[in-house]
Amino acid sequence: MENFIYSINATFPVFLVIVIGYFLMQIGILNEDFVTVANKFNFKVTLPFLVFRDISGANIREDFDVVFVLFCAGATTVCFFAIWGLSKWIIQDKTITGAFVQASFRSSAAVMGIAFIQNIYGNSGMAPLMIIGSVPLYNIYSVIVLTMEAEDSKEGKERIQKALKGIVTNPIIIGILLGLAFSLLGFNFPTVINKTIQNMAVLASPLALIAIGAGFEGRRALAKMKPTIAVALIKLVIQTAVFLPIAIQMGFRQEKLIAILVMLAAPTTPSCYIMAKNMKNDGVLTASAVVVTTLLSSVTLTAWIYLLKTLGLI
């Protein structure tokens, strides 16, 4: 019961903020202009601040574990290419392919990961290393698939050039690289700068969730419920069922195992919606995936944690 309460406390407040955004849109306090500006602001400003804060504040030199980071990177890579390949077979509407792939493999590692691990262990544990191993690849692979599968995508070299440019100029990737550099240098910001970074970073999650709720189109989302359920099954169950036993066999325990669980089984991150909208992919399916996976994760994450505790692994 305690684990269930932990999971409810981690997921339902997120879901309720989405509901508030939807309600505010329905009564006219928010409008389409707000959604457009908020998505752009999150993508270019608040999310880069968030990942920069999390990584620059970690002691990378002292805590670095090569095997753990490589496992996170390898699992992320295999999931991405396997899902993209699978989508070619199971997705009939090719206009949703980019959104489907991104929502299926990309977890809320940075936003939910640290909060969830802190709930259990009282500190961020191995979350920063998991972020280093997975989040840069989340963004690189997302840029690739969203560019290649975008509605207005070009052919051949133009698509590849656009994808490469998108990776190099992606604000979130820039935030990750800067955070890693500052962490390795051991640079300590003055209190004024630290508080400014913190104030910008804390905007990311609530603003993204409000924008998802405000931009959520109920009737259109219901029309895409089948791919949404497929995303939820892949995101919350299948990935974890494949890679968690491998992680256990490799000897990962405690904070490392929980960090891997969050990477694999956390709900689809709100930044998926922001990137999909900004890169001309299906925002309706992405928003629906965020809502459904966030709601269902209260059950699935509780089940995974209960299983790991029963086996004495955490």
KADA-V365616 format. One line per field, one symbol per residue. ss: DSSP state (h for helix, s for strand, l for the rest). Layout:
BEGIN
ss->???
END
This chain:
BEGIN
ss->lhhhhhhhhhhhhhhhhhhhhhhhhhlllllhhhhhhhhhhhhhhhhhhhhhhhhhlllhhhhllhhhhhhhhhhhhhhhhhhhhhhhhhlllhhhhhhhhhhhhlslhhhhhhhhhhhhhlllllhhhhhhhhhhhhhhhhhhhhhhlllllllhhhhhhhhhhhhhhlhhhhhhhhhhhhhhhlllllhhhhhhhhhhhlhhhhhhhhhhhhhllhhhhhhlhhhhhhhhhhhhhhhhhhhhhhhhhllllhhhhhhhhhhhhllslhhhhhhhhhllllhhhhhhhhhhhhhhhhhhhhhhhhhhhhllll
END
